[in-house]
Amino acid sequence: MPPPPPRRRGPGKWKRPRRKVCQFCVDKAKAINYKSAARLRKYLTERGKMVPRRTSGTCSSHQRMLSTAIKRARHMALMIFVAE
């Protein structure tokens, strides 16, 4: 994936957007537990949809674990499927 385009700050000044860091990599998480619904809720929109990688900043391996954990939490009725 190419780097994001630089943004214009003023006359002749450019600033590159800051790269997002995976929060699970920072915490050195080996696995993501589906029972921690409060932590998983940060990765859902107000409508109940999963937030994509480009928005949340998670790496690909943790995004896959995150989506599985959210689906398991939904199945166990710890989280909602859709908002009303």
C-alpha positions, 0 to 999 in steps of 0.5 A: 500500500502506498504511503498516504499523500501529504497534506497542505498546511499553508503556502508551500508547507506540507505535513505527512499524516501520522501513522496509526499504531496497533493498540494490541501490538503496543500491549503485546497481546497474543490473543484477544478475549471475546469476554472483554466487551468493553474493550471490543466496543471501541472497535464498533460504530454506533450502528454496531458495525466493525471499524475497518483497519484503516480507521482503527489502525490495527494490524492485519493479524490483530484485525482478524483476531478482533473480528473473530472475538467480536463475532463470538461476543455477539453470538454469546449475547455480550454485544449487539448485532445492530443498533436500533 
